[in-house]
Amino acid sequence: MCDQQDLSVEGQQLSHPAERHGLSQGDQSRRPALTRLLTVQGGENSSDYSETEVLPDSFPSAPAEPLPEFLLEPEDAFIVKNRPVQLRCRASPATQIYFKCNGEWVNQNDHVTRESLDQITGLVVREVDISVSRTQVEELFGLEDYWCQCVAWSSAGTTKSNRAYVRIAYLRKNFEQEPLGREVRLEQEVLLQCRPPEGMPAAEVDWLKNEDVIDPSQDSNFLITIDHDLIIKQARLSDTANYTCVARNVVAKRRSSTATLIVYVSGGWSSWTEWSECNARCGRGWQRRTRSCTNPAPLNGGAFCEGPPFQRVTCTTLCPVDGGWTEWAKWSACGTECTHWRSRECQAPPPRNGGKHCSGSMMESKNCTEGLCARSKSPEQALAPGMGVAVYAGLVGALLLCVILVLCVGVLAYRRRCRHLHGDITDSSSALTAAFHPGNYKPPRQDNPHPLHPSAPPDLTATAGAFRGPLFSLQQGVNDSPHKIPMTTSPLLDPLPSLKIKVYNSSTLSSLELPADICSDGEILSLKSVGTVGRERDYHSHTLSREPGLSTSATLGNLGGRLTIPNTGVSLLVPPGTIPQGKFYEMYLIINKWDKTTLPSEGSQTVLSPVVSCGPSGMLLNRPVVLTLPHCAQLDTPTPDWTLTLKTQTHQGAWEEVLTVGEETLSSPCYLQLEEECCHVLMEQLGTYGLVGQSCPPQPACKRLQLALFAPRAPCLSLDYSLRIYCIHDTPHALKEVLDLERSLGGVLLEDPKPLFFKDSYHNLRLSIHDIPHTHWRSKLLAKYQEIPFYHIWSGSQRPLHCTFSLERGSLAVSQLTCKICVRQVEGEGQIFQLHTDIQETLPPHSPLPSGGTCLPSSQVGPYAFRLPDSIRQKICASLDAPSARGCDWRLLARSLGFDRYLNYFATKPSPTGVLLDLWEACHQADADLVSLATALEEMGKSEVLVVMTTDGDC
């Protein structure tokens, strides 16, 4: 029977006595069975019933009771300290409700049951409570939490509630991570981290600013992340405060340590004031302008403005010059009124610059007969009849005498000119058979005991005007200078085709190379250069002889060549055909020293390469040359952060922009190919050049620097000992200059220079020394550290910058020195020198430069200077210069070689392929990488232009 059936929950047999109350769903299953029974009992008589008199599907009975429905289910609870928690559930209709905890039925005596009647539905509502103590929860062992759920019965069946978990609440005392105080600049993003203590339930976190709760909905500048970190999007001055992280749950509330945030403002310069008036009212004085560190003013410990608050320049005020009278002129002839005149002018000196004009009269008159002459009333009576005739006769005679003198002077000048022309100019045919006497050359006079000699210095005091093509004049004897005639472009002055001439643009003129058949008579001629600019003197000419390590020169002709300054990374490639056929020039390449050149940085710009001069300036080139300059810009960044500019220096010393990388136009005179450590400049005008740059917002740019540590050469015989650290550009030239300087000072390099990235962040470079063995050594510096100002390093216009750490040892017996030197940019990267040395041990000088010089010689002339044979070059140019409809021409070669940043430059050249190959030669002068060129041509389908490329060696 239904009342004898056992109800099961979750597959378990119910054994509690209260579980057997009520009917099951079996009561409803009796109705179809009764219908079948009546059908069987009818048997044959079932046909007596008509079709309209069939039995109903069910007989009237009491309505069935629905399944229990929970009106209130137990909820998760936490046991705080030792206080038990109450779990409650309510269901309707329900004949019984019991709790089951962790799979076990709770004792009936632990239930508190209340019963009521729903006034609307008339159903019975039953409510049950149980109490769970801390001991019950702690007795549970295992990974599963303590849980309870309600089971409600009705005549229709059972219903289960959701599980309610009971946990013991707690909150640890120590934060996993507490916020840390810091100093940040204005408008910088700030992150204050907080990891609350472990707790159950998980702690909620609030942030306090000066004990006031931060609400991000009220102040959008604050943001609290899901990990409870506080983010200040842009730090304001008002955000300078004490910040506290507060964690709380049902058990307790915990406070972190207070973090003090200071928002500082670094000072900024105001605009310069106008220049003051010259302090000298007359002559040389000073002008001054000022600026103040108020834009903004430094606050909360922010850095003060770097640089001087004032500037002073010299000025010259023109002094007022008062006018002065000249001497009186001679008295005029006696006039008709018996007076004569004399005059003077205010021209000794004339009044200038606001000076006073002469006081007094310009003319003076007086009686010329001392009162004996009676004045006539009419002009006709002024002269006696005989006196007038005498005056006119004298005037005519004077005029005839002047004409005769002019004719005599003209005849003498003409005869003198003809004599000089016949004596100085020889027939051009004689120049072919004699010792080359063209132009204004004249043999030495018989009375001159000093004939021409190759050691005689050339006369460079006078030059001809500027003209196309180099012209030459032979130097004459010392006594012949008055007999020189101006040089012209006459064919008479052109040198012989077989004459090999060195053309100079400086005062350091050396020898002249002549063929053997011309020099057989023992007469050696000297030449002077007039082929560039007229009266302007190349200011680099004197440095060639004085700075052998920073300059090089060679005589180059139509075959071209290469000039290289060893161990500096500076070179000049002169392609074949650059110099006109038959012309030879003494070309030079010079690195200007810092103390001799005004570097081209302005404002926030920084010098990135050495300043290099190549010349002679003013040469007319048939095709571009390639100047290679090392630079120290850090370029391997995801986004471009440099604006690079090539500058040149005019003859007046001012710097002008040649081009800005990435902004070239058809009027740009150069092309600049940029690589990681050097740049190659294609140019057609020789001169002085340098590469400068500045940061391209929003990212700050970085310069590559080198830190070199030097010490005195051992053995050290003094108690004082100094360590010098240089901060220089990461270029071979800069390191070479410091090594030469220290070699002259008696210093040695202790270890290889260390690299350092220096950011455009307005922070100084800080140097400090640590871990000195104080028992034997002491530092003579009072400050904890030394700093090199940011602008001194960033501008690049200072001499090699260094700091010196002065130490003193306790006695002469102390020889071991161990310490640590830290170099870092404030809020930037740094380097550490670990020093352990014996100051008495003589070590060989350490040099990071390659021994024995570089692989390439200082100068290479002719075909030996180029890795690509001329025959292969001509085939490549002939194949790629002509435009191709498929684009398989010089443009594809430029893309393959990486020279396609600005193709319009090459498109304007007669042979774009030839210029590309010149640039390739300059880029691969060290490795001679012919494979890259061959690969590029093969990918273009131009392998037929390749021939076997063999070389005799790289060096």
C-alpha positions, 0 to 999 in steps of 0.5 A, a space after each residue: 500500500 501507498 502508506 507503507 512505501 518508504 520515501 528516499 532522498 538522494 538514493 538513501 532509504 528514509 528511516 526517520 519516523 516522521 518520514 512515513 506520514 502522508 500519501 505518495 503519488 500512488 493514489 493517482 495511479 489507482 484511477 486507470 487501474 479501476 477503469 481497466 477492472 470495470 472493462 474486464 468485469 463487463 465481459 460479453 455484456 459490454 456490448 450492451 452499453 451504447 457508445 454514448 454511455 462510456 465510463 468517465 476517465 476519473 471519479 470525483 475525489 478530493 483535490 491533490 496536495 501540491 509539492 512543498 514550496 520554500 518561502 525561505 531558504 537557509 543562507 550562508 552564515 559566518 561564525 564570529 568568534 564563538 557565537 553560533 549562527 541560526 539557520 532558518 527555512 519556511 515551506 508551504 504546504 509542508 507536513 514536516 521539515 527537517 535539516 540535513 547537515 553534511 549528509 547527516 540528519 539533524 536530531 529532531 530535538 535540535 529543531 525549533 518548529 513553528 506552524 501557521 496557516 496562510 490566510 490567502 491559500 489556506 495551506 499550512 506554512 511550516 517554519 523550522 530553525 536550527 543552531 550551528 555552533 563553532 564546535 560543530 563546524 570545527 569537527 568537520 575534517 576535510 576539504 569540503 565546507 560545512 553545509 546544511 539544507 532543508 527537506 520538506 514533505 507533503 502528501 505530493 512528495 518532498 522538496 529540497 532547499 539550496 545548501 547553506 554554508 557555515 564558515 568560521 569568520 576571521 581576518 589576519 592582522 598583517 597585510 600581504 602588501 602595504 602601500 609605499 610612500 613616494 615622490 612623483 612629478 606633477 601630472 604623473 600617473 601614480 599606483 599605490 598597491 594594497 593587498 589586504 590580509 587573508 580573511 573569511 569572508 574576504 575583506 572589503 577595502 577602502 582607501 583613506 586620503 587624510 582619513 577621508 574615504 576616497 570615492 571614485 564616483 565623486 573624483 574621477 581622477 581616482 580609480 580603485 582596481 579589482 585588486 584593491 590598488 589605488 591609481 591616481 591618473 594625473 597627480 595634482 598638487 592637491 593629491 599630496 597627502 597621507 594614504 591608508 588602505 583599510 580592510 574590513 569584514 564581519 570580524 574586524 577592521 585592519 589599517 595598513 601603514 600610512 603612505 605619504 605621497 608628495 607631488 613635486 613640481 620641477 622648476 621651469 624657466 620663464 621666457 627670456 627678458 628683452 636684452 638690456 641696453 648696452 651698459 657702455 655709453 661709448 665703446 665695448 660693453 655688455 648686454 644682459 637678459 634674465 629669466 626666472 625659474 617660475 614657469 612653474 616654480 619648483 615645489 615640494 622638493 622639485 628640481 631647480 631649473 638647470 642652466 644659467 638664470 642670465 645671459 651676457 653678451 658683448 656689445 659695442 656702442 658707437 661713440 658720438 664723434 663731434 665734427 671738426 673743421 679742416 684746414 682753411 683752403 687757400 685764398 681765392 683770387 681778388 674779386 671785383 669788390 676787392 675781396 677774396 674768400 677761403 673755405 673749410 669743411 666740417 670733415 676732420 672728422 665729420 660728425 657721426 653717431 649723433 656727434 655735434 656739428 662744427 660751430 663757426 662759419 664755413 667761409 671767410 672773406 676779407 679785403 685783398 688790397 688792405 683798403 687801397 682798392 676802390 669798389 666800382 659800381 658796374 662790372 665793366 669798370 671792375 677791370 682795366 682794359 689791359 688786365 682783361 686781355 691778359 687774363 684770357 690769354 693765360 687761361 688759353 695757355 694753361 688749357 693747351 699745356 694740359 692737353 700736351 701732358 695728357 698725350 705724353 702720359 698716354 703714349 708712355 703708358 701704351 709703350 710700357 704696356 706693349 713692352 710688358 706684353 712682349 716680354 711676359 707672354 710666350 707663344 703657346 708652341 714654345 710651351 710644348 717644347 720648353 719647360 712649360 712657360 704658359 700664362 704669366 710665367 717669365 724666366 728669371 732675370 739676370 740680376 736675380 741670384 735666386 732662381 725658382 726652387 721647389 722649397 720656395 713658399 707659394 704666393 697665396 696672397 692674391 687670387 683670381 675671381 671665382 670661375 668654373 674649373 681649376 686654373 693654375 699660374 706658375 709662381 715667379 721670383 721674388 722680384 717679379 711680383 710687380 710684373 704679374 698679369 691677371 689670370 684669364 680663362 684663355 686656353 693659353 693657361 690650360 695645363 698640358 694633358 700629361 701634367 699631373 698636378 696637385 691642386 691645393 686650397 690651403 697654405 700648406 702647399 707641398 710638391 708638384 708632380 711632373 712627368 719625367 720628360 718635363 722635369 728632366 731639365 731639373 727645373 721644378 715648378 710650384 703652383 698655387 690654387 685659384 680654383 675655388 673661391 676668390 679671396 676666402 681662405 679655407 679656415 681648416 687648412 692649418 689643422 692638417 699638419 697639426 692634428 695627424 690623428 684627426 685628419 687625412 688627405 690625398 691627391 685624387 683624380 678622375 678615378 676617385 678614391 676613399 679617405 678614412 681617418 683610422 679608429 674614428 668611423 669617419 670616411 669620405 668616398 669619392 666615386 670614379 668620375 666625380 672629379 673631371 677628367 685630367 684634373 687632380 685635387 688635394 682633398 682632405 678630411 678633418 674632424 674638428 676638435 671641440 675647442 675649435 668649433 662652435 657646435 650646431 646645437 640649438 635649444 633642445 637639440 643635441 649633437 650626435 656626431 663629430 663635426 667633420 670638414 671635407 674639402 676643398 670647399 667650392 669644388 665642382 663635382 660631377 656626381 655625389 660623394 659619400 660622407 660617413 659619420 658615426 652617431 650616438 642616437 639610440 634608434 632600435 625602438 618600436 616607435 621613432 623618437 628622434 627628429 634628426 637634422 643634418 647641419 652645415 657651417 657657412 664661411 661666416 661660422 653660422 650653422 644652417 639646416 641642410 635637411 631633416 630626415 623624413 622631410 626631404 623635398 626635391 630641393 634637398 641637396 643631400 640624401 642621408 642613409 641612417 644606420 644604427 651606429 653611423 649615417 652616410 650622406 650623399 652630397 655634391 657640396 663639400 664643407 663642414 657638416 654635423 648631425 644633430 637631433 631632438 626628441 620626437 614627442 611623446 617618447 623621450 629620445 635616448 643617446 648612447 653614451 660610454 663611461 670610461 674609468 681612468 686611474 694614474 699610471 702605476 706605481 703611485 708614490 703619493 698618498 693621494 689617488 684619484 679616479 676619473 670617470 668620463 662620460 662621452 658619446 658612444 662613437 669611436 672618435 669620442 673614445 679616441 680623443 679621451 684616450 689621447 687626452 689621458 695618455 698625455 695626463 699619464 692615466 690608464 684605462 682600467 677596464 672596457 668602457 661601459 654603455 649607458 642610455 641617457 634619456 631626454 628626461 631633464 635628470 642629471 647624471 649622478 656618480 657616487 663611490 661606495 664600499 671603500 675600505 675605511 681602515 686603509 682609505 678615505 674619501 676626500 669628498 664631503 658630498 655623497 655624490 657628484 652630478 653632471 648637469 643634464 644640459 651639459 651632457 645633452 647638448 654635446 657642446 662640452 669638452 669630454 665631461 668627467 668627474 674625479 673621486 679623490 682618495 687618500 690612503 693611510 700609508 705608502 704600504 697600502 697598495 690594494 684598492 677595492 671599491 664600487 663606483 655607481 653611475 646612473 641618471 636620476 630616475 634612469 638606468 645606471 652602471 656599476 664599476 667593481 674595482 679591485 686593483 693594485 696601485 703599485 702594479 705596473 699594467 700595460 695600458 688598456 685600449 679598447 681600440 684595435 691594435 695596429 690601426 684599422 683594417 682600411 688604410 687612411 687613404 685609397 686611390 683609384 680602383 683599389 678603393 672600391 670593392 665592386 669592379 668597374 666592369 661589373 658596375 657598368 653592366 649593372 648600371 646599363 641594365 637597371 638605369 632604364 625604367 622598366 614597366 614591371 618595376 624591375 629597375 633601379 627602384 627595386 634595387 633600392 628597395 632590396 638594399 634598403 635605400 628607398 626612403 626617398 627615391 626622388 633623390 636618385 631619380 634626379 641623377 643621370 645614373 640612379 643605379 650608379 649613385 645607389 652602388 656608391 652608397 652601397 660601397 660606403 655602407 659596406 666599406 669594412 665587410 665588403 659584403 658582395 653577397 648582399 648585392 649579388 643576392 639582391 640582383 639575383 632576386 630581381 632576375 638580373 643574374 646575367 649582369 653578375 660576373 665572378 667577384 674575386 678579391 685579393 683580400 680585405 685589407 
